[in-house]
Amino acid sequence: MGRRSNPLLEKIRIEDVAAEGKAIGRFENKVVFVPFAIPGDVVDIQVTNNRKSFMEGHVVKWHEHSPLKIQPFCKHYGLCGGCKWQSLPYSEQLRYKQKQVADQLVRIGKLEIPEISPIIGSESTIHYRNKLEFTFSESRWLTRDEIESGQSIEPQPALGYHIPGRFDKVFDVETCYLQPEPSNSIRLTVRRYALDNDLPFLNLYTKQGLLRNLIIRTASTGEVMVIFSVTRYCDRVQGLLNHIKDNFPQVTSLFYVVNDKLNETINDLELVLFHGKDHIVEQMEDLRFRVGPKSFYQTNSGQALTLYRVARNFAQLSGNELVYDLYTGTGTIANFVARKAQKVIGIEYVPEAIDDARINSQLNSITNTQFFAGDIKDMLDDEFMNTHGKPDVVILDPPRAGIHPDVAKALLKAEPQRIVYVSCNPATQARDIALMTSSYQITMVQPVDMFPHTHHVENVVLLEKR
């Protein structure tokens, strides 16, 4: 499209924040979405996507800065796709997240709700993540300022993050504030060793090269796991692994995986333990959870504890209940509530996760849990409930896409007294709850912020039988 189709919009006042985290302005009755701006900014916007009902673009000039605006703390702000709300004070971030939950449940979901409890903020607003994945690229992405400078810049390798929406563009990360040390030190040491020893970074187009991805997991217990994804194993990879082992005694679990596929996923590949244990251990209250290289664990360990306490409180367990924990993952919620229930049954479609869930029960001497692998919409039938009993309480924590309509039908048929719905996407949560309001009413709503400086928000809803 030419410039006529994608105009430059001048002096647009930013009015609000959208559910996806982009800022909202208006031009001639059309909504304009733009990243890295906040309400109160007055900006010029270069439109890059001009649709019938909305536009998208990026800021090219600031005329006024919002009185709310604070200085972003990260030098990669504006280039990186994460932490887009750094320029918004944390109290304002929480206010917009609370508003997002209300909008999704009431305005979009058309649900009747009680007063929403004040959102629970994260005690840590930096260094709160326990897992990060970095990509190797033989040629780093240049910033807009570098490109517009007109200077000739030699191609340089990068170890960092993808530019939003671009599989082929990776920028080199100097400091990331998301994960505690030794995360930054490990990444920088890996980059330096690879350059000094001529280890080829991946060409993201041809898939040629040696080094693909670096995954770092840090646990609240202080244990650290490092996983290298490489296109082949050789002496040079062994040298890199030894270098990390020798220089970072904090690394208690060191893996590599050979991935010569066209995509980055490693869940279908064999991970090889090079040094240390084959897992790290997370702790929550007096419970310990084994986290393997493919295990899912809530990314913000501290807020996971807060979130699970909310879910446990909503469940109102007396010790006599049969609880179904759907989408149980590695059984964290199931094991977390087990001591207050008569029995907990966890169901999850990933068999490896169910293996972890059983191990986590054994690790904590919990004997009143049972775990099953399978598609929940197929598992929750009359035969299953006749065999194991109808649940008194159901806790569900599905992926962002929410639950299948057949799961909602099965829950209505099961008739538990309470349903505790934990969601990372209030929009799909509202859609799913609407399928159950004939028999259930919302009695409590508690948002929890797991991801400061982003638009993401977790929400816990208690549904009680009418």
N, C-alpha and C positions, 0 to 999 in steps of 0.2 A: 504493500500500500504506500501511496505517496504521502507527502506532508499534509495535503488537503484532507486526507482520510484520518491521519493521526496528528491532530493539531497541537500546538503549544498553548497550554491554558495558563493565563497570567493571573497572579494575585488571587489564588483560590484559598479560601479560609477552611482549614481542617476543622470538622465539626464533631467527629465521633470516631470510635474504633469498631471495626467489623469483627465478627466471630472468628475469622481466620487470622486476626491480628493486624491486618492492614488498616491504615487510616482512611477516613471517608471525607471527601469533599463533594461539592455539587457544582455542576456547570449546565445551565439551561435545562433544569429539571432532570438532569441525568446524574446518577451517582458515579463518582470517580474514586477508584481504589488506588492507594499508593503506600508503599512500605516506607519505614524509617521517618515518618512524620507523626506528630501527636496533636490532639485537639488544642486549638489556639494558634497553631502555626499558620502563617500566610505565605504561600509558596507558588512558584511557577512549576507546572507539571508538563513534561513531555509525554504525550499519550503514546503508548505502544500497542494497545489493543482497544479498538473502537467498535463496541457492539451496539446493538439496537437499544438495549436498556441500561447499559453501563459502560464505563471506560476503565482501563488500567494504565498506569504509567509510572514514571519515577520523577523525583524532585530534581530540578536543575538549578533552582535559585530560591533562597529564603529571603523574603521581604520583612517578615516579623517572626520572632521565635516566641513560642508559647510561654506564658509566665510560669508554667509548670516545669518547663524543660530543665534537665540537669545534664551535666557533662558525662557522656558515655565513658566507662572505665576501660574498655577494650579497644586496642588500636585497630582491630579487624572489623569494628562496627561499621556497618554500611556495605561491607563486601560479603561478610559471612551471613549465612541464612539463619543462624541461631541468635538468641538473646536480642531480638529486634526491639524490645521495649526498654533497653538500657537508659534511654533518655527520659523515661517516665519514672517519677519517684515510686518506690515500691508500694506505698500506701495507695497511690492512684492505680497501679497495676491491679491490686486486690479489688479495688472498687469496680473496675471495668470487668473483672472476672466474675464478681458477684452479680453484676448487671447481666452478663452473658448468660449465666445460669437461669436467672429470672426470665429473660427474654425467651430462651429456648423452651422452658417448661410452660410458661403462661402464654406468651404472644404467639409462638410457633406451634407448641404442642397442645395449646388450648386446655391445659390441665388445671384443675382446682388444687391449689397447694396452700399449706399453712405458711406463716411467716418464715422465710428462709433464715436459718441461723447464720451469724456472721462468718465469713470465710476464715478458715484457719491458715494463716500464712506460714511460710517455711522459716524456721529459725536461721538456717543458712541460705543466703541468697547468692553466694558464689561457692565453688568447690562442693557442690551438692550432688553431682552425678557420680555413680560408681562404675560406669561403663562408657567408653568412647571408642569410636572406630575412625581410623585415619587412612587415607588413600595415598599411595605412591603414584606420582606422575612424572614422566621424564621432562615435561615442559610446564612450568607453573603458569597460572593465569595471571595476566597483568591487571593492575587496577585501572579504573577509567582515567585517573590522573596520569598514569604512566603512558597509556595509549595516546591521550590527547597532547602529551608533551612533545610528541614527534621525534623523540630521541630513539636511537637504535639500541635495543636491549637484547643481549644475547639470551637464548633459551637457557633456563635454569631448572633443575629438578625441584619437585615440591613433595612435601609430606604434610598433608593437611586435609581440608574438607572440600567437598564439591561446592561450586557456586550453585545457588538455588536453581533447581530445574535443569541443570546441565550435567550429564554424566561425564562429559569430556573435558570439563574445566575444574581444575583443582588449584586452590591457592595455598601458599606455604604458610603454615601456622607458626608464629613465633611463641606467643603465650596464649594459652586458653585458660579461662577462669572457671571452667565448668567442673573440673575434676581435681582433687587434691594431689599434691606431690606423693610419689615420684613421677606422676604422669607426664608433666612437661619435660622433666629431665630425661626420662626414658626416650621420649620422641625425639628430642634434640640430639641425644647421644646416638640414636639409631641413624638419624639423617647424616650426622657428621661421619660416622664410621662407614656408612654406605658410600658417601662421596669420596672419602679418603682411600677406599679400597676398590673403587670402580665397580660397585655392584649396580647393575642397570635397573633403573626405575621403570615401571610399566609404561608402555605407550598405550594410551587408552583407546586408540583407534585400531591398531594392528594387534594388540594384546601381546606384543613382543616385550621382552624384559624379564627381570627376575623377581623383583619385589612388588607385591600387589597391595596388601593391606596390613595394618597393624592395629590390633585390638588390645586395649588395656582395661582391666577390671580391678577396682580397688574395693576392699571390704572394710566395714566398720571395725573389724577385729585387727586391722593393720595388714592383712595378707594381700598380696598383689598377684594377679595373673596376667601374663603377656602371651599373645597369640600372633604369630607371623603367618601370613598367607603368601605363598611363593608359587611361581609357575613350575619349579622343579627343585629337588633337593640336591645340593652339591657341597663341596668343601667350603665355598665362599659363604653359603648360608650357615653352615656349621660354625664358621669363624664368627659370624654376626651373633649367633645364639650364645656362643661361649663368651663373647665380649659383654653381652647383657648379663649373663649369669655371674661373671667375675666382677662387674662394676655395680651391680644392684642386688645386694644380699636381701633386700626387701622382697624381691620377686620369689615367691614361694611355689609358683606354678608356671612353667615355661613350655609352650607348645609351638609346633609348626604344623601347617597343613599345606599339601600340594594341591593347588587349584589351577588347572589348565583349561577350565571352561571359559565360555564367553561372559558369564555373569559372576558376580561377587559372592553369591551365597555359599556358605560352607556347611550348612546343616546336613547336607546329603553326603558329606565327605568324611574320611577318617582323619581325626586329629591325632597327632603323634606327640606323646609327652617326651620332652627333651630333658627336663630337669624338674625336680621337686615333686609335689603331690599332683594328683589329677583333678584337684578341685581347690576352691578356697571356701572359707567358712564365714557366713554372716551371722550376726547375733541380733535377736529381737526379744526384749525382756529376758527371760531365762531360757529361751529357745535358741538352738543353733541350727542353721540351715546350710546344707552342703550345696555349693554352686559350682557346677561343672562348666566346661567351656561352651556348651550349647544350652545351658540352663537359662530360663527366664527368671529374673529377679527384679522387683521394682527398682527403677533406676535411681531414685532418691531414697536411700536407706532410712534416713531420719524421718522423713515424712511418710514413708511406708508404715512405720510404726504408728504414727498419728492416724493414718487412714484406716488401718486395721482395728485400732481401738474404737474408732467411730463405728465401724461395721459391727464389731462385737457388742458395743453398747446398744446399737439399734436392734440387734438380734434378741436381746433381753432373755438370755438363757438362764434357766434355773438348775440345769443338770439332768433334766428328764427328757430333753428333746432329741428327736432324730433330725439332724441337719443335713441337707443336701448342699454341697458347695460346687456349683456349676462353673465350668471354665477354671478349674482349680489350679491349672498350671503345675508348678512343682509343689503344690500343697501348702503354701505358706498360710493362707487364710484358714484352711481346714485344720491344720495343726495348731494355729494360733487360738482357735475357739474350742478345740477338742476337749480341753480340761473342764469346760463349763457346760458340756453337752453329754448326753448319754452315748450318742454315736454320731460320727460324721462320715458321710459318703461323698467322695470327691469324684467328679467326672471331667475328663479332658480328652481332646481328640489327638494330642501328641503323645505317643506311647513312651518316648524317652522321658517326657516330663512326669508321667505317672510313675516311672521307675524312680525318679528323684523324690517324688512325693512319699513313696513308701520308705525310701532310705531315710528321709527327714523324720518320719514318724519313729522309725527304729532308733535313730540318733538321739531322739528326745524321750525314749521309753514311753511313747504314746501308743496305746494298744486298742483304742476305740475308734480307729479310722479304717476306712476301706476305700480303695481307689480303683477306678475303672477307666480304661481307654476306649474311646469311641466317639462318634458324632452325636452330640447331645440330643439333637432333634430325633434321632433314631433310637437312642438309648432309653429315653424317658417314655416308655410305653407301659401298658397295663401289666405285662409280664414282669418287668423290672420292679415295679412298685408292689406287686403282689409278693414278689420274692423278698424284697428288702424293706418293705414298709413305706407308707406314705409319709412324706416329710412334714414335720411340725413347722420348721423354718427353712427357707431357701435363701442362700446367699449366692449372688451371681456377679461376676466381674468379667464381662465379655470383652473381646477386642473392640476397636473403634467402630467397626461396622454394626455393633449391637447384636441382638439375638435374632434367630430365624423365627418367623411367625409361628411355626409349628412348636417351638419351645414355649412361646406364650400360651398356646392352646394347651400344651401339656401341663403347664403350671396351673392354669385355671381348673383343669381336671384333677390335679393333685390336691388342690385346696389347702395349702399350708396356711397357718395362722398369720405368718409374717413373711414378707419377701424383702430382703435387703439388696438393693441394686446399686452396685459400685460401678461407676462409669468414667471413662476418660473422654467421653464425647456426649455432653448433655443433649445434643440434637437427636442422636439415635436413641439415647436413653428416653427422651420425651416421646418419641415415636413408639418405642416398645411399651412404655407404661400405658399409653393410650389404648393399647390392645387389651389391657387387663383391668380397666377402670370399671367395668360392669360388676366386678366382684371385689375390687380392692380400692381403697382410698389412700392418698398420700398423707401421712401424718407427721413426717419429719424430713427435712432437707438440709444437708450439711456439705457445702463446698469445701474442698481442701486444695491448697496450692502446692503442687508437686514440682512445678517448673518455673521458678522466678525468671523474669525478663522475657518470657514467652507468653503467647496468648492461651496456652493449654491450661485446662483446669479439670480436676477430678471432682466428681459429685456423688454423694451417697444419699439415696432416697429410701425411706422406710414405707413400705406398702402394708397396710393391715386389712384383714378380711372385713368386709362390710357386715 
